[in-house]
Amino acid sequence: MTEHRGALRGPIALTVVVGVAMGTLTAADLPRRHASAPAAAASAATADTADTASATEHARLRALLRRLTTVDGGPGALVAVRDRRGGTVLTSGVADVRSQAPVRGDSRFRIGSMTKMFVATVVLQLVGERRVVLDAPVERYLPGVVRGNGNDGRRMTVRQILQHTSGVPDILDHLKPQEILKDPLAHRDTRDLVNIALAHPPTFAPGKGWRYSSTGYLLAGMIIERVTGRPYGDEIRRRVIEPLGLRETFVPGDASRIPGPHPRGYVRPGENAPLVDLTAINPSVAGAGGEMISSGADVNRFLDALLGGRLLRPAQLREMKRTRPTGNPDGRAYGLGLESRPLPCGGLYWGHSGDMFGYETVAGARVGGRQATVMVNVDPGGTDAQSDDMKAAVRTALCE
C-alpha cells in the first residue's frame, strides 16, 4: 500500500503478541521445484551444470531468507521463483509466532502496492479499446472530483496519475496509521479517502516532478468504474485474474479474511516492541492503491503474462514501460504502474514493491526470463535492512 517504512508512532489499542520468533529454514516445503522434465537430448554434463548452478542459487537465496528471519527481525519469509522449467518456493521462519507453524510454500498474502500493476493494466486495456485516452485530463472521466487547495483534475492527465507525476497529494501522508488501527475492520470509502488527500495542496504542478502517490491509483480505480460501469475489482477479475487462471489472487473489497493458507500479518509499533497481529483488516483503506491478495506463484505468472504481451497490446505495453527517473540512487525508474531497476548481471528487471499492514512484498521479472516474488510477514516496522535484503533476493533469483 505504501512506500513509507519504519515503526508506527503512538499507542496502539490492540492485543500485543509478545515476542518475535526467529525461525530457521523449514524443511517441509523447501526446496520445492515444479519443473518439466529435461529434453531427451540434454546431456548429463549439461544437467549436472544446471543442477550445480541451481544449488548455488538456492544456497544464496536460503542465506538471504535466513537473514530476513534472524538479523532483520521478520517472523517469516518466502521467495517464489519461476522460469520456463517450472517454479521453486523457498521459505524461512514462522507463519504464526504463537503456534510456531512454518511458512507454507503455497501461502497467500496481501500484496499492497503491487495492486497498482493490475490497476494500470486494466486502464491500459481500456486505452487499447479507445475508451480511455492516456493524455486526457482526469476531469474528462471524473468531473468535479479533483478540486480544491490547488488540486485540479482539469490540469492533470490519466498518464500522470498512473506515473506519479500529477502532484496529487498522497493519502498515505495524511491518514495516520493509528487512526486505522483504532478500528481496522471499518470500511473506508474511496471518495472519502480522496477528499482527505485533496484537503492538502499538491506537491508540485502536474508534470513538474515525481512523487509516489496512492491517491492517483484511487482515482484510477474510480476511472475504471466510471468508464465500465462496474467496480474496478470486477474488471480486474474479468480481464486479468480469470483469463490467467490466478486462483490464489483476490480483490477482497471489505472482506477482512485472507482466503486459504496464509501467514499471520504483523506490525511492529516501535523499535524493539513486540509484534501486533493485524492479519484481519478491512482492505478498503488501501482500495485500488493496494488492497489485493495473491501468492508468489500467481504474482510471477501475472508478471510473465504482462511482460510477454498477453495482457496488453504492443502499443500499450510500450507506454507502460516508458519510465522516468524517480531520483532513487539504485536507479529505480517508474512507468505506468510498473517500475524498473538495474540488475548486477546486466539489464533491467520489471516489477513493483508493496507494503500493506502485516506484509511487505517485492516482485520482479526479466522480459522473456525469470520471475521472482518475495514476502515477509511484518509491516510497518520492518527495517531498512529487511527491504534491502528482499530486493537482494529478487536480484539473486533473477541473475542466473
C-alpha angles and dihedrals in degrees: 000000000000145000090214118103139178134070123327114247126226134026121316117206097212135108108275120223105222117229136001119253112222104207131193126220111298122229101205098077102018128133102006116174122180102190137154118248114271117258113273091240094058112115124234089241091055091048091049091050091049092048091050092049091047092050091050092049092048090051091054092047092048090052091052092047090050089051091051091055098041118025094024094046102232116149094220141356139194136191122191118193126188134183138152091289096055141269139307126196121194123184139186136188129003137320091204123031092203101049094029089223110167123245110267122228091229094053123147120212143167109278099197115192093009080084086076091070090058094045093048090048091056092046090051091048087056088050089054088051090051092241094114128035114212096214096042117110118264086237090072091066101027106034113198095357100108105054140126141050092040095310112127127175089200090068102044126069135217089249091054095053090049093049098041092243097113096089091227108153116257114248088214090066091057106035109079115219089222090062091053093047093053088070110009093172095056120117115243116202114225094225090052091052091049091050091051089056094044091055084079130065121260118268091232140342113287111279094010100101147354127255129151112251126175088191088075090060093048084057091046090055089051090051091053090052094046094049099042101031090230134095112273090239091058089052092051090051093046098043104033117008099048099040091051095042093236096171094171096052124095142173095211103188106188095348109120096192125089107224118232129358113349142153119249112261117231138190125200109218096198143357110298090359120141118260125267118214108230099162091129112063134139101248094203084095086074099033116164089350095067121333103118130115124209144142133249091254094050095047089051092050090049093052092048091052093044097049091039091061097248095123104035136040114248094257093053093044089053090053091049090054095047097109137188127204117264097199093249113144090226091068096253113169127184129220125170105317090326128088133198131212131182120254123223089228091055136275129041139290125215127215144087143258126231140200122188127158105287100011141064118194140181127185134179142167140188117229106261091359143073131334127207134186126188129193134184118184100227127081139174099030098045114133127246086246089058091055092046093050092049090055089045089055091054091049091047092050093048097045105074 
